[in-house]
Amino acid sequence: MNRLFVSSLKTLLIVVLCMIVGGCGIGPAPHLTVEDRKADIEYMAKWARDYSPLVKHAEKYIKHPGYEELLPRYLDYAEQAQSNEDFSWVARAYGSVICPKGHRYLVDDSLLKWCSLGTFFGIIDLDISPFAVDKALYWTRLTSGIPGSAHPPFDIVRKEDKYFTNSDWQADGIVVPRGSQITKVNGMSCSDYQDFLKKDTFLRYFMTPNEALIKEKLLIVNESADFTGWQIDFLLPDGSTRNAFVPKLKIRPAIKIRDIERRKNCTCIELTDKVAYIRIRTMAPNILGQVFTGFYRQDGKTIKRFLNRAGGKYHKLIIDVRNNEGGSPYYVYENLIRPFLNEPATYQQVAGIRRKYRDNLKPSVLKTLRRWCSSRREYVVNTEQVDAPEGFDGDEWVFYRVTRRIEPRDRYNFDGSLYILINGLTFSAADDYVNAVKRIGFAKLVGRNTGGGCGAYIGPPAIRLPASGMIFRVETEIVINPDGSINELFGTPPDVVLPPAGLPKSFTKEELLTDKWIKYIINEM
């Protein structure tokens, strides 16, 4: 009877919370003057000047352009903006300058609503009024409707600055086989077309458009609001030529994959009699896990049943967190670390924040931000202030050493070798996982450096632009990797580095067995 009552109470609370969150309104489109727009950009520059942990190091280590040097240009952009849409691009682009790596994004609808709810009930404090959400929601909904990226109906591979189709494509009686070279796009050579993108599309606002991404993908950007596709010249493998209109996809293949995965966050597959595979799409499979932690343990139960059925026969287990953008560290510890441990594991992280930032934080805000990554629930047994590492001014920085102790729990039936697939889109709580594995050493990391975003002492806060009301999340902490590099700039390096490779077209046994990285683990490790 008590269990039934508790279950009913939880269900009622979930319904009430969803009704409250779903009922958040959205305010009218704000009218911003030139002075308003420039004030927001000035505010972002001042934030970077006082609080950013990354701008100076990004300039030094990855040659990122200076935010002060670029400030006049962005003030001009703000002044020249003809619409709220234009200004949203300007603000987001300057956001990538003041926060060049790590968490840096306009907060989306769902997170805005839940944070507003938590603030209203006094559960969290981000120093932003819950009544400011309506204004912020306008910007998130505006930007979600702006087409930024485009995708062709075929895969593209780059070889020595030449671009080839990596899959067959046909339309309107025209057949373009795999291996056909793209020689011109909209009448321009590929290099001229890339220059056009950087000068005549929204990429002009971004001082560091991702050169590697543009070079690798080529066809990735909507040229305008009414853009529908490209006119492309092909050189076919047999030496003949084709000219065809190539329509952009409404939904890119990766989104289709995620839609399929969304029905099942954790996918467990037997690849061979001796090798198993587990795909984890996100570390936040259900937002209600923020309230009821039992939601986060469902995937652990799935993994446990899968490995129990195998009876310990697998020699290798591959856990795939490529393109996993994170979620909750609690999910990581409960499902992917504790059940693989034979004995308690203790490890330490060193993290730094700007002293001025720490001194200006309200105690309640600091408590909220620490709760996201260094509370007792996150297995923290000790936090102590330490001297600044070499290269950091102790008058400007405060560093902390965070010690975590993770106890084994509900051990999985697996005693073989564990391999974790990572790439540049393994981020945030997914990088928490990878970074912990690196320090504990109970598995091999395979692939490419992660995207970083590992948390140690404090989670990324939200900042609100005073005139527009846009709310961004930004990085305020740097974590020092075991090799001495800055996690937010370089990510967590793998133990085994492999050549760049994309995700499989689908997460089925047949497709996975053709994946180059998975084949390497099966055959070479």
Rosetta blueprint (number, residue, H / E / L):
1 M L
2 N H
3 R H
4 L H
5 F H
6 V H
7 S H
8 S H
9 L H
10 K H
11 T H
12 L H
13 L H
14 I H
15 V H
16 V H
17 L H
18 C H
19 M H
20 I H
21 V H
22 G H
23 G L
24 C L
25 G L
26 I L
27 G L
28 P L
29 A L
30 P L
31 H L
32 L L
33 T L
34 V H
35 E H
36 D H
37 R H
38 K H
39 A H
40 D H
41 I H
42 E H
43 Y H
44 M H
45 A H
46 K H
47 W H
48 A H
49 R H
50 D H
51 Y H
52 S L
53 P L
54 L L
55 V H
56 K H
57 H H
58 A H
59 E H
60 K H
61 Y H
62 I L
63 K L
64 H L
65 P L
66 G L
67 Y H
68 E H
69 E H
70 L H
71 L H
72 P H
73 R H
74 Y H
75 L H
76 D H
77 Y H
78 A H
79 E H
80 Q H
81 A L
82 Q L
83 S L
84 N H
85 E H
86 D H
87 F H
88 S H
89 W H
90 V H
91 A H
92 R H
93 A H
94 Y H
95 G H
96 S H
97 V H
98 I H
99 C L
100 P L
101 K L
102 G L
103 H L
104 R E
105 Y E
106 L E
107 V L
108 D L
109 D H
110 S H
111 L H
112 L H
113 K H
114 W H
115 C H
116 S H
117 L H
118 G H
119 T H
120 F H
121 F L
122 G L
123 I L
124 I L
125 D L
126 L L
127 D L
128 I L
129 S L
130 P H
131 F H
132 A H
133 V H
134 D H
135 K H
136 A H
137 L H
138 Y H
139 W H
140 T H
141 R H
142 L H
143 T H
144 S H
145 G L
146 I L
147 P L
148 G L
149 S E
150 A L
151 H L
152 P L
153 P L
154 F L
155 D L
156 I E
157 V E
158 R E
159 K E
160 E L
161 D L
162 K E
163 Y E
164 F E
165 T E
166 N L
167 S L
168 D L
169 W E
170 Q E
171 A E
172 D L
173 G L
174 I E
175 V E
176 V E
177 P L
178 R L
179 G L
180 S L
181 Q E
182 I E
183 T E
184 K E
185 V E
186 N L
187 G L
188 M E
189 S L
190 C H
191 S H
192 D H
193 Y H
194 Q H
195 D H
196 F H
197 L H
198 K H
199 K H
200 D H
201 T L
202 F H
203 L H
204 R H
205 Y H
206 F L
207 M L
208 T L
209 P L
210 N L
211 E H
212 A H
213 L H
214 I H
215 K H
216 E H
217 K H
218 L L
219 L L
220 I L
221 V E
222 N L
223 E L
224 S L
225 A L
226 D L
227 F L
228 T L
229 G E
230 W E
231 Q E
232 I E
233 D E
234 F E
235 L E
236 L L
237 P L
238 D L
239 G L
240 S L
241 T E
242 R E
243 N E
244 A E
245 F E
246 V E
247 P E
248 K L
249 L L
250 K L
251 I L
252 R L
253 P H
254 A H
255 I H
256 K H
257 I H
258 R H
259 D H
260 I H
261 E H
262 R H
263 R L
264 K L
265 N L
266 C E
267 T E
268 C E
269 I E
270 E E
271 L L
272 T L
273 D L
274 K L
275 V E
276 A E
277 Y E
278 I E
279 R E
280 I E
281 R L
282 T L
283 M E
284 A L
285 P L
286 N L
287 I H
288 L H
289 G H
290 Q H
291 V L
292 F L
293 T H
294 G H
295 F H
296 Y H
297 R H
298 Q H
299 D H
300 G H
301 K H
302 T H
303 I H
304 K H
305 R H
306 F H
307 L H
308 N H
309 R H
310 A H
311 G L
312 G L
313 K L
314 Y L
315 H L
316 K E
317 L E
318 I E
319 I E
320 D E
321 V L
322 R L
323 N L
324 N L
325 E L
326 G L
327 G E
328 S L
329 P H
330 Y H
331 Y H
332 V H
333 Y H
334 E H
335 N H
336 L H
337 I H
338 R H
339 P H
340 F H
341 L L
342 N L
343 E L
344 P L
345 A E
346 T E
347 Y E
348 Q E
349 Q E
350 V E
351 A E
352 G E
353 I E
354 R E
355 R H
356 K H
357 Y H
358 R H
359 D H
360 N H
361 L L
362 K L
363 P H
364 S H
365 V H
366 L H
367 K H
368 T H
369 L H
370 R H
371 R H
372 W L
373 C L
374 S L
375 S L
376 R H
377 R H
378 E H
379 Y L
380 V E
381 V E
382 N E
383 T E
384 E E
385 Q E
386 V E
387 D L
388 A L
389 P L
390 E L
391 G L
392 F L
393 D L
394 G L
395 D L
396 E L
397 W E
398 V E
399 F E
400 Y E
401 R E
402 V E
403 T E
404 R E
405 R E
406 I E
407 E L
408 P L
409 R L
410 D L
411 R L
412 Y L
413 N L
414 F L
415 D L
416 G L
417 S E
418 L E
419 Y E
420 I E
421 L E
422 I E
423 N L
424 G L
425 L L
426 T L
427 F E
428 S L
429 A H
430 A H
431 D H
432 D H
433 Y H
434 V H
435 N H
436 A H
437 V H
438 K H
439 R H
440 I H
441 G L
442 F L
443 A L
444 K E
445 L E
446 V E
447 G E
448 R L
449 N L
450 T L
451 G L
452 G E
453 G L
454 C L
455 G L
456 A L
457 Y L
458 I L
459 G L
460 P L
461 P L
462 A E
463 I E
464 R E
465 L L
466 P L
467 A L
468 S L
469 G L
470 M L
471 I E
472 F E
473 R E
474 V E
475 E L
476 T L
477 E L
478 I E
479 V E
480 I E
481 N L
482 P L
483 D L
484 G L
485 S L
486 I E
487 N H
488 E H
489 L H
490 F H
491 G L
492 T L
493 P L
494 P L
495 D L
496 V E
497 V E
498 L L
499 P L
500 P L
501 A L
502 G L
503 L L
504 P L
505 K L
506 S L
507 F L
508 T L
509 K H
510 E H
511 E H
512 L H
513 L L
514 T L
515 D L
516 K H
517 W H
518 I H
519 K H
520 Y H
521 I H
522 I H
523 N H
524 E H
525 M L
